[in-house]
């Protein structure tokens, strides 16, 4: 269970969000550009700090302003797929996926086994030596997800994971992504501007407007509300 109750002063408005995501469930976060969606992911990941509040995962505080708890990002057990994928362009597919394990100082032999298994499962083993800068958008998406999953995260955060793909590839990748997320059985938050993502992948959804939850409920409820808006 992921529990979020945070406040943060942004340039144009105050962000104030309280929500829960159960284990194995996927929350779709939608809203206009600049409403605070990515900021919220960064607060959960520890890349930015709230002004006050609490973030807890499976009962363990990741951030708590009262107790002055602030677990560093690398110790939070979170897999984060950034909108731009944030791959190291000069590094190979293999080295990108292995990066998180190496920073944790895992034994080289164990890294080889885990990376090979993850790349084979993602259909990336044949291109393992290719530089990240030279592979397709769909392959980059798979590499970014493989890198997030290889650390066996307790929580997944995905920021617009399909936005860099052309429309023809999005449907297939959407199904593949949904299967992968469900297999992990951890809480997941996906930021999206595409209501098709909400319909296909969401168990629940939230509409964020200027840092506040304007609507929170089942994915179908948010879809009905959002069908008439220009969502981001």
GROMACS elastic network, one bead per residue, 0.5 to 0.9 nm:
[ bonds ]
;  ai    aj funct       b0    kb
    1    20     6  0.69412   500
    1    21     6  0.57039   500
    1    23     6  0.50768   500
    1    24     6  0.87090   500
    1    56     6  0.80522   500
    1    57     6  0.57732   500
    1    58     6  0.50241   500
    1    59     6  0.74874   500
    1   155     6  0.89924   500
    1   186     6  0.82355   500
    1   187     6  0.65561   500
    2    19     6  0.82840   500
    2    20     6  0.54753   500
    2    21     6  0.50339   500
    2    22     6  0.63596   500
    2    23     6  0.76029   500
    2    55     6  0.75371   500
    2    56     6  0.58908   500
    2    58     6  0.64409   500
    2    59     6  0.81642   500
    2   155     6  0.78941   500
    2   187     6  0.66032   500
    2   188     6  0.88074   500
    3    18     6  0.77670   500
    3    19     6  0.61901   500
    3    21     6  0.67185   500
    3    22     6  0.86850   500
    3    54     6  0.78262   500
    3    55     6  0.56566   500
    3    56     6  0.51067   500
    3    57     6  0.63666   500
    3    58     6  0.83259   500
    3    59     6  0.83195   500
    4    17     6  0.70094   500
    4    18     6  0.53128   500
    4    19     6  0.53074   500
    4    20     6  0.61680   500
    4    21     6  0.86765   500
    4    44     6  0.78967   500
    4    53     6  0.80635   500
    4    54     6  0.62005   500
    4    56     6  0.66932   500
    4    57     6  0.88852   500
    5    16     6  0.75824   500
    5    17     6  0.56772   500
    5    19     6  0.66224   500
    5    20     6  0.87431   500
    5    52     6  0.86331   500
    5    53     6  0.54714   500
    5    54     6  0.53102   500
    5    55     6  0.63145   500
    5    56     6  0.89878   500
    6    15     6  0.77827   500
    6    16     6  0.57623   500
    6    17     6  0.55977   500
    6    18     6  0.65823   500
    6    40     6  0.88573   500
    6    43     6  0.86372   500
    6    50     6  0.61559   500
    6    51     6  0.76039   500
    6    52     6  0.59043   500
    6    54     6  0.58929   500
    6    55     6  0.72954   500
    7    14     6  0.71091   500
    7    15     6  0.54023   500
    7    17     6  0.66605   500
    7    18     6  0.89433   500
    7    50     6  0.58163   500
    7    51     6  0.58202   500
    7    52     6  0.54743   500
    7    53     6  0.61806   500
    8    13     6  0.89167   500
    8    14     6  0.58869   500
    8    15     6  0.50462   500
    8    16     6  0.66139   500
    8    49     6  0.80470   500
    8    50     6  0.50096   500
    8    52     6  0.69088   500
    8    53     6  0.89040   500
    8   211     6  0.89257   500
    9    12     6  0.82700   500
    9    13     6  0.65041   500
    9    15     6  0.61010   500
    9    16     6  0.86740   500
    9    50     6  0.82696   500
    9    51     6  0.70795   500
   10    13     6  0.53634   500
   10    14     6  0.55422   500
   10    15     6  0.67025   500
   10    36     6  0.85237   500
   10   211     6  0.87035   500
   11    14     6  0.80337   500
   12   210     6  0.83072   500
   13    35     6  0.88365   500
   13   210     6  0.63935   500
   13   211     6  0.68623   500
   14   210     6  0.75639   500
   14   211     6  0.60417   500
   14   212     6  0.81568   500
   15    35     6  0.85526   500
   15    36     6  0.68480   500
   15    39     6  0.88511   500
   15    40     6  0.83575   500
   15   210     6  0.71536   500
   15   212     6  0.62616   500
   16   211     6  0.58502   500
   16   212     6  0.56693   500
   16   213     6  0.80440   500
   17    40     6  0.83082   500
   17   208     6  0.88961   500
   17   211     6  0.71902   500
   17   212     6  0.61132   500
   17   213     6  0.65390   500
   18   213     6  0.81469   500
   19   213     6  0.89916   500
   19   216     6  0.87622   500
   21    24     6  0.84993   500
   21    25     6  0.64418   500
   21    26     6  0.72421   500
   21    27     6  0.66586   500
   21   187     6  0.58405   500
   21   188     6  0.73430   500
   21   189     6  0.79929   500
   21   204     6  0.86024   500
   22    25     6  0.54561   500
   22    26     6  0.81273   500
   22   186     6  0.79602   500
   22   187     6  0.57499   500
   22   188     6  0.86219   500
   23    26     6  0.85820   500
   23    58     6  0.86126   500
   23   154     6  0.89330   500
   23   155     6  0.85966   500
   23   185     6  0.63570   500
   23   188     6  0.81288   500
   24   181     6  0.82492   500
   24   182     6  0.65761   500
   24   183     6  0.85524   500
   24   184     6  0.73795   500
   24   187     6  0.51071   500
   24   188     6  0.73833   500
   25   182     6  0.79435   500
   25   185     6  0.74703   500
   25   186     6  0.69645   500
   25   187     6  0.52910   500
   25   188     6  0.63063   500
   25   189     6  0.86420   500
   25   202     6  0.79513   500
   25   203     6  0.60060   500
   25   204     6  0.77957   500
   26   181     6  0.82251   500
   26   182     6  0.84920   500
   26   186     6  0.85193   500
   26   187     6  0.61556   500
   26   189     6  0.57583   500
   26   190     6  0.72342   500
   26   201     6  0.71211   500
   26   202     6  0.53573   500
   26   203     6  0.53085   500
   26   204     6  0.65347   500
   26   205     6  0.82858   500
   27   187     6  0.80399   500
   27   188     6  0.61587   500
   27   190     6  0.62459   500
   27   191     6  0.85455   500
   27   198     6  0.86620   500
   27   201     6  0.86130   500
   27   202     6  0.57617   500
   27   203     6  0.61311   500
   27   205     6  0.52107   500
   27   206     6  0.73315   500
   27   219     6  0.84077   500
   28   188     6  0.85146   500
   28   189     6  0.59426   500
   28   191     6  0.59677   500
   28   192     6  0.69773   500
   28   197     6  0.80041   500
   28   198     6  0.59432   500
   28   201     6  0.78521   500
   28   202     6  0.55277   500
   28   203     6  0.77344   500
   28   204     6  0.63192   500
   28   206     6  0.63091   500
   28   207     6  0.85747   500
   28   219     6  0.76560   500
   29    37     6  0.68781   500
   29   189     6  0.69568   500
   29   190     6  0.59836   500
   29   192     6  0.63376   500
   29   193     6  0.85287   500
   29   198     6  0.85005   500
   29   204     6  0.89097   500
   29   205     6  0.58683   500
   29   206     6  0.50745   500
   29   207     6  0.61935   500
   29   208     6  0.71087   500
   30    37     6  0.74136   500
   30   190     6  0.86427   500
   30   191     6  0.60987   500
   30   192     6  0.56182   500
   30   193     6  0.59494   500
   30   194     6  0.82168   500
   30   195     6  0.83255   500
   30   198     6  0.85285   500
   30   205     6  0.75421   500
   30   206     6  0.62522   500
   30   207     6  0.50285   500
   30   208     6  0.61763   500
   30   209     6  0.89004   500
   30   226     6  0.89603   500
   30   231     6  0.66115   500
   30   232     6  0.59776   500
   31    34     6  0.83937   500
   31    35     6  0.63980   500
   31    36     6  0.84852   500
   31    37     6  0.74016   500
   31   191     6  0.87741   500
   31   192     6  0.81367   500
   31   193     6  0.70094   500
   31   206     6  0.83381   500
   31   207     6  0.54391   500
   31   209     6  0.61202   500
   31   210     6  0.86579   500
   31   230     6  0.85231   500
   31   231     6  0.52866   500
   32    35     6  0.57084   500
   32    36     6  0.88138   500
   32    37     6  0.88071   500
   32   193     6  0.78871   500
   32   207     6  0.89465   500
   32   208     6  0.76811   500
   32   209     6  0.69944   500
   32   210     6  0.83418   500
   32   230     6  0.74423   500
   32   231     6  0.54067   500
   33    36     6  0.80257   500
   33    37     6  0.83279   500
   33   193     6  0.87502   500
   33   231     6  0.82138   500
   33   232     6  0.55177   500
   34    37     6  0.74189   500
   34    38     6  0.84169   500
   34    39     6  0.89872   500
   34   210     6  0.75542   500
   34   211     6  0.88988   500
   34   232     6  0.88722   500
   35    38     6  0.85533   500
   35    39     6  0.87164   500
   35   208     6  0.63653   500
   35   209     6  0.54969   500
   35   211     6  0.55201   500
   35   212     6  0.82927   500
   35   232     6  0.89361   500
   36    39     6  0.50551   500
   36    40     6  0.61035   500
   36    41     6  0.88373   500
   36   208     6  0.73751   500
   36   209     6  0.79760   500
   36   210     6  0.66869   500
   36   211     6  0.53295   500
   36   212     6  0.85635   500
   37    40     6  0.52724   500
   37    41     6  0.66395   500
   37    42     6  0.88835   500
   37   159     6  0.85574   500
   37   191     6  0.66682   500
   37   208     6  0.71430   500
   37   211     6  0.79348   500
   38    41     6  0.50757   500
   38    42     6  0.62223   500
   38    43     6  0.86510   500
   38   159     6  0.68470   500
   38   191     6  0.73841   500
   39    42     6  0.50532   500
   39    43     6  0.62185   500
   39    44     6  0.87634   500
   39    48     6  0.77205   500
   40    43     6  0.50908   500
   40    44     6  0.63821   500
   40    45     6  0.86553   500
   40    48     6  0.88355   500
   40   211     6  0.88794   500
   41    44     6  0.51779   500
   41    45     6  0.61262   500
   41    46     6  0.85899   500
   41    47     6  0.85897   500
   41    80     6  0.86972   500
   41   157     6  0.67308   500
   41   158     6  0.83221   500
   41   159     6  0.78728   500
   41   189     6  0.80609   500
   41   191     6  0.84846   500
   42    46     6  0.60117   500
   42    48     6  0.55465   500
   42    49     6  0.81047   500
   43    46     6  0.51740   500
   43    47     6  0.60598   500
   43    49     6  0.54704   500
   43    50     6  0.63522   500
   43    55     6  0.86501   500
   43    63     6  0.89954   500
   44    47     6  0.77665   500
   44    48     6  0.80915   500
   44    49     6  0.84296   500
   44    55     6  0.67786   500
   44    56     6  0.89058   500
   44    62     6  0.80341   500
   44    63     6  0.83379   500
   44    73     6  0.89093   500
   44    78     6  0.87899   500
   44   157     6  0.87243   500
   45    48     6  0.76781   500
   45    62     6  0.89253   500
   45    72     6  0.86920   500
   45    73     6  0.58491   500
   45    74     6  0.88238   500
   45    76     6  0.72907   500
   45    77     6  0.89887   500
   45    78     6  0.66098   500
   45    79     6  0.85483   500
   45    80     6  0.75992   500
   45   157     6  0.80706   500
   46    49     6  0.63776   500
   46    62     6  0.81308   500
   46    63     6  0.81613   500
   46    70     6  0.78736   500
   46    71     6  0.73729   500
   46    72     6  0.62752   500
   46    74     6  0.85827   500
   46    76     6  0.79315   500
   47    72     6  0.84870   500
   47    73     6  0.65442   500
   49    52     6  0.84171   500
   49    63     6  0.82335   500
   49    70     6  0.84075   500
   50    53     6  0.68218   500
   50    54     6  0.84861   500
   50    63     6  0.84122   500
   50    65     6  0.82135   500
   51    65     6  0.76840   500
   52    64     6  0.74959   500
   52    65     6  0.52383   500
   52    66     6  0.79595   500
   53    63     6  0.75898   500
   53    64     6  0.58929   500
   53    65     6  0.55719   500
   53    66     6  0.76578   500
   54    61     6  0.71126   500
   54    62     6  0.76108   500
   54    63     6  0.53141   500
   54    65     6  0.65109   500
   54    66     6  0.82888   500
   54    69     6  0.89288   500
   55    60     6  0.85037   500
   55    61     6  0.59203   500
   55    62     6  0.54828   500
   55    63     6  0.50380   500
   55    64     6  0.65318   500
   56    59     6  0.57163   500
   56    60     6  0.52091   500
   56    62     6  0.52870   500
   56    63     6  0.68906   500
   56    64     6  0.82646   500
   57    60     6  0.52430   500
   57    61     6  0.64931   500
   57    62     6  0.69297   500
   57    76     6  0.87143   500
   57   154     6  0.79396   500
   57   155     6  0.80092   500
   58    61     6  0.84442   500
   58   154     6  0.85742   500
   61    64     6  0.63632   500
   61    69     6  0.70337   500
   61    70     6  0.80415   500
   61    71     6  0.79793   500
   62    69     6  0.67440   500
   62    70     6  0.57845   500
   62    71     6  0.51190   500
   62    72     6  0.82177   500
   62    76     6  0.67461   500
   63    67     6  0.86021   500
   63    68     6  0.74546   500
   63    69     6  0.50784   500
   63    71     6  0.63819   500
   64    67     6  0.55913   500
   64    68     6  0.56093   500
   64    70     6  0.66173   500
   65    69     6  0.65267   500
   65    70     6  0.80904   500
   66    69     6  0.77773   500
   67    70     6  0.89973   500
   70    73     6  0.89764   500
   71    74     6  0.83239   500
   71    75     6  0.64046   500
   71    76     6  0.63907   500
   72    75     6  0.54960   500
   72    76     6  0.66116   500
   73    76     6  0.54031   500
   73    77     6  0.79143   500
   73    78     6  0.77954   500
   74    77     6  0.68620   500
   74    78     6  0.78835   500
   74   100     6  0.88828   500
   74   103     6  0.89107   500
   74   104     6  0.86473   500
   75    78     6  0.81694   500
   76   153     6  0.85612   500
   76   154     6  0.82619   500
   76   155     6  0.87919   500
   77   151     6  0.75147   500
   77   152     6  0.76373   500
   77   154     6  0.55237   500
   77   155     6  0.68707   500
   78   148     6  0.77775   500
   78   149     6  0.89970   500
   78   151     6  0.83284   500
   78   152     6  0.84847   500
   78   154     6  0.59437   500
   78   156     6  0.59079   500
   78   157     6  0.73589   500
   79   145     6  0.82144   500
   79   147     6  0.79060   500
   79   149     6  0.61722   500
   79   150     6  0.85698   500
   79   151     6  0.73757   500
   79   152     6  0.79298   500
   79   153     6  0.53441   500
   79   154     6  0.77431   500
   79   155     6  0.62372   500
   79   157     6  0.61841   500
   79   158     6  0.83315   500
   80   144     6  0.84706   500
   80   145     6  0.80989   500
   80   147     6  0.87701   500
   80   148     6  0.57645   500
   80   149     6  0.88247   500
   80   155     6  0.85224   500
   80   156     6  0.60016   500
   80   158     6  0.58771   500
   80   159     6  0.79858   500
   81    84     6  0.83473   500
   81    85     6  0.59031   500
   81    86     6  0.79309   500
   81   141     6  0.83932   500
   81   144     6  0.59480   500
   81   145     6  0.61745   500
   81   147     6  0.84356   500
   81   148     6  0.64860   500
   81   156     6  0.79928   500
   81   157     6  0.62409   500
   81   159     6  0.62117   500
   81   160     6  0.85549   500
   81   161     6  0.68866   500
   82    86     6  0.61279   500
   82   144     6  0.79856   500
   82   157     6  0.82239   500
   82   158     6  0.62405   500
   82   159     6  0.52009   500
   82   160     6  0.74609   500
   82   161     6  0.71512   500
   83    86     6  0.77293   500
   83   158     6  0.74650   500
   83   160     6  0.51023   500
   83   161     6  0.57659   500
   83   162     6  0.81751   500
   83   163     6  0.74565   500
   83   164     6  0.78255   500
   84    87     6  0.80720   500
   84   159     6  0.85816   500
   84   160     6  0.85620   500
   84   161     6  0.83336   500
   84   163     6  0.89830   500
   84   164     6  0.76004   500
   85   140     6  0.69887   500
   85   141     6  0.66189   500
   85   143     6  0.84638   500
   85   144     6  0.56451   500
   85   145     6  0.85454   500
   85   159     6  0.88526   500
   85   161     6  0.78584   500
   86    89     6  0.84836   500
   86   144     6  0.76414   500
   87    90     6  0.88231   500
   87    91     6  0.82183   500
   87    93     6  0.88367   500
   87    96     6  0.66327   500
   87   132     6  0.66653   500
   87   133     6  0.83216   500
   87   140     6  0.77203   500
   87   143     6  0.80931   500
   87   144     6  0.67652   500
   88    91     6  0.54772   500
   88    92     6  0.81052   500
   88    93     6  0.89378   500
   88    95     6  0.88210   500
   88    96     6  0.64753   500
   88   131     6  0.86012   500
   88   132     6  0.66385   500
   88   133     6  0.79452   500
   89    92     6  0.77384   500
   89    96     6  0.88058   500
   89   131     6  0.63583   500
   89   134     6  0.80462   500
   90   131     6  0.58943   500
   90   132     6  0.66092   500
   90   133     6  0.66754   500
   91    94     6  0.80320   500
   91    95     6  0.59834   500
   91    96     6  0.62563   500
   91   129     6  0.87978   500
   91   130     6  0.81819   500
   91   131     6  0.53901   500
   91   132     6  0.61800   500
   91   133     6  0.82265   500
   92    95     6  0.51501   500
   92    96     6  0.61542   500
   92    97     6  0.86907   500
   92   127     6  0.87158   500
   92   128     6  0.65062   500
   92   129     6  0.52703   500
   92   130     6  0.51853   500
   92   132     6  0.56538   500
   92   133     6  0.86549   500
   93    96     6  0.52188   500
   93    97     6  0.64174   500
   93    98     6  0.86673   500
   93   119     6  0.88013   500
   93   124     6  0.79891   500
   93   125     6  0.87468   500
   93   127     6  0.70174   500
   93   129     6  0.60957   500
   93   130     6  0.59128   500
   93   131     6  0.60209   500
   93   132     6  0.56288   500
   93   135     6  0.88170   500
   93   140     6  0.86205   500
   93   143     6  0.67055   500
   94    97     6  0.54009   500
   94    98     6  0.61496   500
   94    99     6  0.86033   500
   94   115     6  0.70997   500
   94   116     6  0.82946   500
   94   119     6  0.77865   500
   94   124     6  0.88077   500
   94   125     6  0.81724   500
   94   127     6  0.84020   500
   94   129     6  0.63924   500
   94   130     6  0.82095   500
   94   131     6  0.88835   500
   94   143     6  0.87278   500
   95    99     6  0.58521   500
   95   115     6  0.89378   500
   95   128     6  0.82712   500
   95   129     6  0.85048   500
   96    99     6  0.52705   500
   96   100     6  0.81129   500
   96   132     6  0.78464   500
   96   143     6  0.75201   500
   96   144     6  0.81458   500
   96   147     6  0.67756   500
   97   100     6  0.70205   500
   97   101     6  0.81980   500
   97   115     6  0.66613   500
   97   118     6  0.84263   500
   97   119     6  0.81382   500
   97   143     6  0.66553   500
   97   144     6  0.75768   500
   97   145     6  0.88618   500
   97   146     6  0.62604   500
   97   148     6  0.80186   500
   97   150     6  0.73238   500
   98   101     6  0.54791   500
   98   102     6  0.62588   500
   98   103     6  0.88439   500
   98   111     6  0.67218   500
   98   112     6  0.81470   500
   98   114     6  0.84750   500
   98   115     6  0.61317   500
   98   147     6  0.71087   500
   98   150     6  0.80250   500
   99   102     6  0.51976   500
   99   103     6  0.63147   500
   99   104     6  0.87710   500
   99   147     6  0.76393   500
  100   103     6  0.52690   500
  100   104     6  0.64942   500
  100   105     6  0.89321   500
  100   147     6  0.70832   500
  100   148     6  0.81984   500
  100   150     6  0.78213   500
  100   151     6  0.67078   500
  101   104     6  0.50780   500
  101   105     6  0.64923   500
  101   106     6  0.57728   500
  101   107     6  0.87124   500
  101   111     6  0.66089   500
  101   150     6  0.77416   500
  101   151     6  0.66604   500
  102   106     6  0.58008   500
  102   107     6  0.80870   500
  102   108     6  0.80148   500
  102   111     6  0.76095   500
  103   106     6  0.77463   500
  105   108     6  0.84726   500
  106   109     6  0.85096   500
  106   110     6  0.69411   500
  106   111     6  0.65754   500
  107   110     6  0.54237   500
  107   111     6  0.62978   500
  107   112     6  0.88902   500
  108   111     6  0.50373   500
  108   112     6  0.63243   500
  108   113     6  0.88689   500
  109   112     6  0.52740   500
  109   113     6  0.65724   500
  109   114     6  0.88756   500
  110   113     6  0.52158   500
  110   114     6  0.62231   500
  110   115     6  0.85346   500
  111   114     6  0.52130   500
  111   115     6  0.59089   500
  111   116     6  0.83545   500
  112   115     6  0.53364   500
  112   116     6  0.60176   500
  112   117     6  0.85403   500
  113   116     6  0.53466   500
  113   117     6  0.62439   500
  113   118     6  0.87058   500
  114   117     6  0.51936   500
  114   118     6  0.61511   500
  114   119     6  0.85809   500
  114   150     6  0.72866   500
  115   118     6  0.50857   500
  115   119     6  0.59716   500
  115   120     6  0.84049   500
  115   146     6  0.87537   500
  115   147     6  0.89698   500
  115   150     6  0.73570   500
  116   119     6  0.52245   500
  116   120     6  0.60315   500
  116   121     6  0.84915   500
  116   125     6  0.69151   500
  117   120     6  0.52743   500
  117   121     6  0.61500   500
  117   122     6  0.86843   500
  117   125     6  0.87064   500
  118   121     6  0.51179   500
  118   122     6  0.62216   500
  118   123     6  0.86417   500
  118   124     6  0.84095   500
  118   125     6  0.85086   500
  118   146     6  0.63804   500
  118   147     6  0.86599   500
  118   149     6  0.83054   500
  118   150     6  0.67656   500
  119   122     6  0.50682   500
  119   123     6  0.60629   500
  119   126     6  0.85979   500
  119   128     6  0.76034   500
  119   142     6  0.89689   500
  119   143     6  0.80529   500
  119   146     6  0.70977   500
  120   123     6  0.50407   500
  120   124     6  0.58372   500
  120   125     6  0.50457   500
  120   126     6  0.82638   500
  121   124     6  0.76521   500
  121   125     6  0.83922   500
  121   146     6  0.89131   500
  122   125     6  0.78395   500
  122   142     6  0.64698   500
  122   143     6  0.79153   500
  122   145     6  0.88437   500
  122   146     6  0.70062   500
  123   126     6  0.75524   500
  123   127     6  0.87637   500
  123   139     6  0.89148   500
  123   142     6  0.83809   500
  124   127     6  0.55532   500
  124   128     6  0.62143   500
  124   139     6  0.75482   500
  124   142     6  0.78081   500
  124   143     6  0.76168   500
  125   128     6  0.50835   500
  125   129     6  0.85814   500
  126   129     6  0.79411   500
  126   130     6  0.89530   500
  127   130     6  0.53897   500
  127   131     6  0.87239   500
  127   135     6  0.84530   500
  128   131     6  0.82809   500
  130   133     6  0.83149   500
  130   134     6  0.67559   500
  130   135     6  0.71317   500
  131   134     6  0.54916   500
  131   135     6  0.70599   500
  132   135     6  0.57032   500
  132   136     6  0.86936   500
  132   139     6  0.87753   500
  132   140     6  0.69362   500
  132   143     6  0.84584   500
  133   136     6  0.84839   500
  133   140     6  0.86548   500
  135   138     6  0.82926   500
  135   139     6  0.61228   500
  135   140     6  0.65246   500
  136   139     6  0.51592   500
  136   140     6  0.61686   500
  136   141     6  0.86836   500
  137   140     6  0.50359   500
  137   141     6  0.62606   500
  137   142     6  0.87555   500
  137   164     6  0.66442   500
  137   165     6  0.59821   500
  137   166     6  0.86357   500
  138   141     6  0.50934   500
  138   142     6  0.64011   500
  138   143     6  0.87345   500
  138   162     6  0.85845   500
  138   164     6  0.83688   500
  138   165     6  0.64965   500
  138   169     6  0.75515   500
  138   170     6  0.87937   500
  138   173     6  0.76934   500
  139   142     6  0.50488   500
  139   143     6  0.61540   500
  139   144     6  0.85936   500
  140   143     6  0.50138   500
  140   144     6  0.60907   500
  140   145     6  0.85395   500
  141   144     6  0.51975   500
  141   145     6  0.62205   500
  141   146     6  0.85586   500
  141   161     6  0.70575   500
  141   162     6  0.76765   500
  141   164     6  0.85509   500
  141   165     6  0.86337   500
  141   173     6  0.88847   500
  142   145     6  0.51233   500
  142   146     6  0.59856   500
  142   147     6  0.85190   500
  142   177     6  0.88508   500
  143   147     6  0.60767   500
  143   148     6  0.85836   500
  144   147     6  0.51432   500
  144   148     6  0.63004   500
  144   149     6  0.87312   500
  145   148     6  0.50228   500
  145   149     6  0.61155   500
  145   150     6  0.85755   500
  145   158     6  0.87935   500
  145   161     6  0.89300   500
  145   177     6  0.86943   500
  146   149     6  0.51050   500
  146   150     6  0.59568   500
  147   150     6  0.55118   500
  147   151     6  0.74643   500
  148   151     6  0.64909   500
  148   152     6  0.79036   500
  148   153     6  0.73147   500
  148   156     6  0.77526   500
  148   157     6  0.89927   500
  149   152     6  0.53714   500
  149   153     6  0.61896   500
  149   156     6  0.82301   500
  149   184     6  0.82575   500
  150   153     6  0.76984   500
  152   155     6  0.88888   500
  152   184     6  0.82625   500
  153   156     6  0.66977   500
  153   184     6  0.84748   500
  153   186     6  0.78102   500
  154   184     6  0.87502   500
  154   185     6  0.88065   500
  154   186     6  0.57797   500
  154   187     6  0.73134   500
  155   186     6  0.55337   500
  155   187     6  0.51886   500
  155   188     6  0.58685   500
  155   189     6  0.83257   500
  156   181     6  0.81815   500
  156   184     6  0.89719   500
  156   186     6  0.70820   500
  156   187     6  0.64131   500
  156   189     6  0.64307   500
  156   190     6  0.82841   500
  157   187     6  0.87264   500
  157   188     6  0.58277   500
  157   189     6  0.50339   500
  157   190     6  0.60589   500
  157   191     6  0.81697   500
  158   161     6  0.58125   500
  158   188     6  0.77979   500
  158   189     6  0.62986   500
  158   191     6  0.62445   500
  158   192     6  0.87027   500
  159   162     6  0.87213   500
  159   189     6  0.83471   500
  159   190     6  0.59170   500
  159   192     6  0.68796   500
  160   163     6  0.54533   500
  160   164     6  0.81497   500
  160   190     6  0.70104   500
  160   191     6  0.53230   500
  160   193     6  0.73240   500
  160   194     6  0.87950   500
  161   164     6  0.74701   500
  161   165     6  0.87340   500
  161   177     6  0.89997   500
  161   190     6  0.78107   500
  161   191     6  0.79347   500
  161   192     6  0.77213   500
  162   165     6  0.55971   500
  162   166     6  0.84847   500
  162   169     6  0.88487   500
  162   170     6  0.62376   500
  162   173     6  0.75380   500
  162   174     6  0.75002   500
  162   192     6  0.83189   500
  162   197     6  0.88520   500
  163   166     6  0.78094   500
  163   167     6  0.89070   500
  163   170     6  0.82186   500
  163   192     6  0.80597   500
  163   193     6  0.83526   500
  163   194     6  0.85127   500
  165   168     6  0.80888   500
  165   169     6  0.62476   500
  165   170     6  0.60967   500
  165   173     6  0.88966   500
  166   169     6  0.56337   500
  166   170     6  0.63835   500
  167   170     6  0.51568   500
  167   171     6  0.73240   500
  168   171     6  0.67251   500
  168   172     6  0.80592   500
  169   172     6  0.57462   500
  169   173     6  0.62375   500
  169   174     6  0.85431   500
  170   173     6  0.51136   500
  170   174     6  0.58032   500
  170   175     6  0.86868   500
  171   174     6  0.50579   500
  171   175     6  0.65353   500
  171   176     6  0.87818   500
  171   196     6  0.89943   500
  172   175     6  0.53819   500
  172   176     6  0.63322   500
  172   177     6  0.86233   500
  173   177     6  0.58502   500
  173   178     6  0.84021   500
  174   177     6  0.51272   500
  174   178     6  0.61220   500
  174   179     6  0.87142   500
  174   197     6  0.71908   500
  174   200     6  0.75475   500
  174   201     6  0.76716   500
  175   178     6  0.51576   500
  175   179     6  0.63336   500
  175   180     6  0.87185   500
  175   200     6  0.77949   500
  175   201     6  0.81587   500
  176   179     6  0.52942   500
  176   180     6  0.62865   500
  176   181     6  0.87231   500
  177   180     6  0.51279   500
  177   181     6  0.61447   500
  177   182     6  0.85973   500
  177   201     6  0.84376   500
  178   181     6  0.52285   500
  178   182     6  0.61573   500
  178   183     6  0.86050   500
  178   200     6  0.78497   500
  178   201     6  0.57711   500
  178   202     6  0.89773   500
  179   182     6  0.52430   500
  179   183     6  0.61906   500
  179   184     6  0.88678   500
  180   183     6  0.51972   500
  180   184     6  0.65806   500
  181   184     6  0.52773   500
  181   185     6  0.69180   500
  181   186     6  0.78133   500
  181   188     6  0.76416   500
  182   185     6  0.54107   500
  182   186     6  0.78632   500
  183   186     6  0.85647   500
  184   187     6  0.87763   500
  185   188     6  0.87889   500
  190   197     6  0.89233   500
  190   198     6  0.89459   500
  190   201     6  0.89240   500
  190   202     6  0.84216   500
  191   232     6  0.87816   500
  192   195     6  0.76399   500
  192   197     6  0.69774   500
  192   198     6  0.78014   500
  192   231     6  0.86560   500
  192   232     6  0.65440   500
  193   196     6  0.89195   500
  193   197     6  0.81799   500
  193   198     6  0.89617   500
  193   230     6  0.86324   500
  193   231     6  0.54895   500
  194   197     6  0.55448   500
  194   198     6  0.70887   500
  194   231     6  0.72852   500
  194   232     6  0.71220   500
  195   199     6  0.63038   500
  195   200     6  0.86750   500
  195   223     6  0.67334   500
  195   226     6  0.77074   500
  195   227     6  0.78048   500
  195   231     6  0.77823   500
  196   199     6  0.50431   500
  196   200     6  0.61064   500
  196   201     6  0.83665   500
  196   223     6  0.89852   500
  197   200     6  0.52177   500
  197   201     6  0.56701   500
  197   202     6  0.72106   500
  198   201     6  0.55936   500
  198   203     6  0.82940   500
  198   204     6  0.83234   500
  198   205     6  0.72174   500
  198   219     6  0.62243   500
  198   220     6  0.82564   500
  198   222     6  0.85167   500
  198   223     6  0.72466   500
  199   202     6  0.61995   500
  199   203     6  0.87899   500
  199   219     6  0.65605   500
  199   220     6  0.70246   500
  199   223     6  0.72256   500
  201   219     6  0.88826   500
  202   205     6  0.65242   500
  202   218     6  0.81727   500
  202   219     6  0.57825   500
  202   220     6  0.88932   500
  203   218     6  0.64302   500
  203   219     6  0.59217   500
  203   220     6  0.89221   500
  204   216     6  0.76781   500
  204   217     6  0.57007   500
  204   220     6  0.81710   500
  204   221     6  0.88754   500
  204   222     6  0.83920   500
  205   215     6  0.81401   500
  205   216     6  0.59355   500
  205   217     6  0.57416   500
  205   218     6  0.58461   500
  205   220     6  0.83638   500
  205   221     6  0.82614   500
  205   222     6  0.62353   500
  205   223     6  0.85011   500
  206   213     6  0.65423   500
  206   214     6  0.75701   500
  206   215     6  0.56124   500
  206   217     6  0.66284   500
  206   218     6  0.84876   500
  206   219     6  0.81592   500
  206   222     6  0.69957   500
  207   212     6  0.83299   500
  207   213     6  0.57837   500
  207   214     6  0.55332   500
  207   215     6  0.50322   500
  207   216     6  0.64345   500
  207   222     6  0.71471   500
  207   226     6  0.83230   500
  207   231     6  0.89398   500
  208   211     6  0.60857   500
  208   212     6  0.54719   500
  208   214     6  0.57309   500
  208   215     6  0.73177   500
  208   216     6  0.88589   500
  209   212     6  0.52883   500
  209   213     6  0.63206   500
  209   214     6  0.59749   500
  209   215     6  0.89529   500
  210   213     6  0.85001   500
  212   215     6  0.89309   500
  213   216     6  0.67058   500
  215   221     6  0.87984   500
  215   222     6  0.69194   500
  215   225     6  0.85988   500
  216   219     6  0.86759   500
  216   221     6  0.83469   500
  216   222     6  0.71379   500
  217   220     6  0.82047   500
  217   221     6  0.63452   500
  217   222     6  0.66926   500
  218   221     6  0.53722   500
  218   222     6  0.65994   500
  218   223     6  0.86914   500
  219   222     6  0.52940   500
  219   223     6  0.60572   500
  219   224     6  0.87198   500
  220   224     6  0.62344   500
  220   225     6  0.87615   500
  221   224     6  0.52810   500
  221   225     6  0.65144   500
  221   226     6  0.85951   500
  222   225     6  0.51177   500
  222   226     6  0.58445   500
  222   227     6  0.83936   500
  223   227     6  0.58060   500
  224   227     6  0.54345   500
  224   228     6  0.79547   500
  225   228     6  0.66727   500
  225   229     6  0.77270   500
  226   229     6  0.51839   500
  226   230     6  0.76752   500
  226   231     6  0.68981   500
  227   230     6  0.81354   500
  227   231     6  0.85843   500
  228   231     6  0.87973   500
